[in-house]
Structures are given as C-alpha cells and as structure tokens.
Amino acid sequence: MKRLLCILLAAALLVGCVLLLLPDDCLPETLRREAEKLQSLLKPEPRPETDSRPCEVLYAIDGDTLLLLVDGEKTTVRLIGIDAPESVHPETENNSPEGVLAAQRMRELVSGRKVTLEYDAERTDRFGRTLAYVYADGVLLEDYMLSEGLARAMSLEPNTRYEHHFAKLEREAEKAGAGFWGTGFYALP
C-alpha cells in the first residue's frame, strides 16, 4: 500500500511539473491553477528571515541595485531574481528612459526605509556586489518591481530559490499590460 501511495504521489508531482512547463495558453484555467498549487508545494514562498537585521538604505542606484549600510559598512546590493532596464550603465547607449523610471520607482519604494536581506546560495556576483532578496516591511522589493512591470524576472543559478514565484508575477504583469509590458518596451522573446 505504501509503495502504491509513493507511486501515485510521484506521478502527481511529475504531471504537475509537466503542466507548469507548458505555455499558459495551452492549459485550461483549472489545470493551470492546480499545477501552480503543486509547484508551490515544491518551491517556497518568500518570507523575511527572522534573524535578519534591518539595514539602512543610503541610495537606490537603479531599479535592481541599492547602496545600503550593512553592519556599519557601505554595501552595494544587487536584488536577486530581477533585471530592470539600465539607467547608470557606463556605456551610455545601454541606458534608457525606462531605466530612469525604474530607478525612480525603486527610490520611492526605499526612501526613508530600512530593509532586510535574505541570501541564497551565492552571496556576491562577479562585480563584487552583495546578492540578496530585499524586503521592505516584509514584502520583497522584487515583487513590487515585477508586479508593476518595471523589471523582468531573471533566474541565475545557483540563486533560484524564488524563480517560480518571480516568473508567476512576471506573467501576471505581462497579462495585465503593467508598466513596460503595456508600452511595448518588454516583449516576449
């Protein structure tokens, strides 16, 4: 009996994973919702770590990078899981008006606030920036930027803890025509 239950559970998980890999328009709405429920059992939802100390925000550099005071040291923090348009890239042709808007929104979100950090597998990137999920009042800044269509989901191994959560927010923003999805700046690849 235990073996049969294990086989049924494994089959259900396999079907759920296959359903999630299909494009949304190929799935009936009820099947898509069931697949998302199964996926949520496999992947955690974001929650601030209880042992994380608040950090002072010094400045929002752009839509996905902050300058924080972490343990008394100025630290550049790159938000994990999103990519906002460029606004301060050294090669100015990479910058865009959308990048300026994303940076302005990030400044609005963090102005006068303290944030907390959650780390994943790698803590720094090749540029020496700290990599973290960043919470303001218990909500991920990444969630705001994705939901408002001001950033795209970006999954880079091994920091993929919330990739399914971010992909879902991106799909919802695209479907709603939020932010840069509505202007045509973001388009499906």
C-alpha positions in Angstrom: 0.0 0.0 0.0 2.8 2.4 0.9 4.5 1.7 -2.4 1.3 2.5 -4.3 0.9 5.8 -2.5 4.5 6.7 -3.3 4.0 5.9 -7.0 0.8 8.0 -7.1 2.5 10.9 -5.4 5.4 10.7 -7.7 3.1 10.6 -10.7 1.1 13.6 -9.5 4.3 15.6 -9.0 5.5 14.6 -12.5 2.2 15.6 -14.1 2.3 18.9 -12.1 5.8 19.7 -13.3 5.0 18.9 -16.9 1.9 21.1 -16.8 4.0 24.0 -15.5 6.4 23.7 -18.4 3.6 24.2 -21.0 2.7 27.7 -22.1 -0.2 29.2 -20.1 -2.5 29.4 -23.1 -2.2 25.6 -23.6 -3.7 24.8 -20.2 -7.3 25.1 -19.1 -7.5 27.6 -16.2 -8.4 24.9 -13.6 -5.4 22.8 -14.6 -3.1 25.8 -14.5 -4.3 26.6 -11.0 -3.8 23.1 -9.8 -0.3 23.0 -11.4 0.6 26.2 -9.5 -0.6 24.7 -6.3 1.6 21.6 -6.8 4.5 23.8 -7.7 4.0 25.9 -4.5 4.4 22.8 -2.5 7.8 22.2 -4.2 9.1 25.8 -4.1 8.9 28.1 -1.1 7.1 31.5 -1.0 9.3 34.4 0.1 9.3 35.2 3.8 11.7 37.5 5.6 14.3 35.7 7.7 13.7 36.2 11.4 17.3 36.7 12.2 17.9 39.4 9.6 18.9 42.8 11.0 17.4 45.9 9.3 19.8 47.8 7.0 19.7 51.5 6.3 19.1 52.4 2.7 21.6 55.0 1.6 20.5 55.2 -2.1 18.7 53.3 -4.9 21.4 53.1 -7.6 18.9 51.9 -10.2 15.9 49.6 -10.4 17.7 46.5 -9.2 20.7 47.8 -7.2 20.8 49.5 -3.8 23.5 51.1 -1.7 22.9 50.0 1.9 24.6 50.4 5.3 25.1 46.8 6.3 26.7 46.2 9.7 28.2 49.7 9.5 29.7 49.3 6.0 28.5 50.8 2.7 27.5 47.8 0.6 26.2 47.6 -2.9 23.4 45.1 -3.1 22.0 43.6 -6.3 18.5 42.3 -5.9 18.3 38.6 -6.8 15.7 37.4 -9.4 15.0 40.6 -11.3 16.6 42.7 -14.1 15.5 46.3 -14.5 16.4 48.4 -17.6 19.7 50.2 -17.3 19.9 53.8 -16.2 23.5 54.2 -14.9 25.4 51.8 -17.2 29.0 53.1 -18.0 28.2 52.5 -21.7 25.5 55.2 -22.0 23.9 53.6 -25.1 22.8 50.8 -22.8 20.8 53.3 -20.7 17.1 54.0 -21.4 14.3 56.3 -20.3 12.6 53.1 -18.9 15.7 52.5 -16.7 15.4 56.0 -15.3 11.7 55.3 -14.5 12.5 52.0 -12.8 15.3 53.7 -10.8 12.8 56.4 -9.7 10.3 53.9 -8.6 12.9 52.0 -6.6 13.8 55.2 -4.9 10.2 55.8 -4.0 9.9 52.3 -2.6 13.0 52.6 -0.3 13.2 56.3 0.6 13.4 56.7 4.3 13.0 53.0 5.0 15.1 50.2 6.4 15.2 46.9 4.6 16.2 43.4 5.5 18.2 40.9 3.4 17.8 37.3 2.6 20.7 35.5 1.0 20.7 32.5 -1.4 23.5 30.1 -2.4 25.9 32.7 -3.7 26.4 35.9 -1.7 28.4 38.0 -4.3 28.5 38.4 -8.0 31.4 38.8 -10.4 31.3 42.6 -9.8 31.7 42.2 -6.0 28.2 43.2 -5.3 26.3 41.5 -2.5 23.4 39.4 -3.8 20.2 39.3 -1.8 16.4 39.2 -1.8 15.5 42.6 -0.2 12.4 43.1 2.0 10.8 46.4 2.9 8.1 46.0 5.6 8.0 42.2 5.0 7.4 42.5 1.2 10.1 41.8 -1.4 11.1 44.8 -3.4 11.5 42.3 -6.3 7.7 41.7 -6.1 6.9 45.4 -6.4 9.1 45.8 -9.5 7.8 42.7 -11.2 4.2 43.3 -10.4 4.4 46.9 -11.7 6.1 45.7 -14.9 9.2 47.7 -14.2 11.6 44.7 -14.2 11.7 41.3 -15.7 12.3 38.0 -13.9 15.9 36.8 -14.2 17.0 33.4 -12.9 20.7 32.8 -12.5 22.0 29.6 -11.0 22.5 28.8 -8.2 20.3 31.7 -6.7 17.0 30.4 -7.8 15.0 29.9 -4.6 12.1 32.0 -5.7 12.3 31.7 -9.5 8.9 30.2 -9.9 7.3 33.0 -7.7 9.0 35.7 -9.8 8.1 34.0 -13.1 4.4 34.0 -11.9 4.5 37.7 -11.0 6.1 38.5 -14.4 3.4 36.5 -16.3 0.6 38.3 -14.4 2.2 41.7 -15.1 2.5 40.9 -18.8 -1.1 39.7 -19.0 -2.3 42.9 -17.3 -0.1 45.1 -19.5 1.5 46.6 -16.5 4.4 49.1 -16.8 6.8 48.4 -19.6 4.6 45.4 -20.8 1.9 48.0 -21.7 4.3 50.3 -23.5 5.9 47.6 -25.7 9.3 48.1 -24.1 9.1 44.5 -22.9 8.1 41.9 -25.5 8.2 38.2 -25.5 11.5 36.8 -26.7 
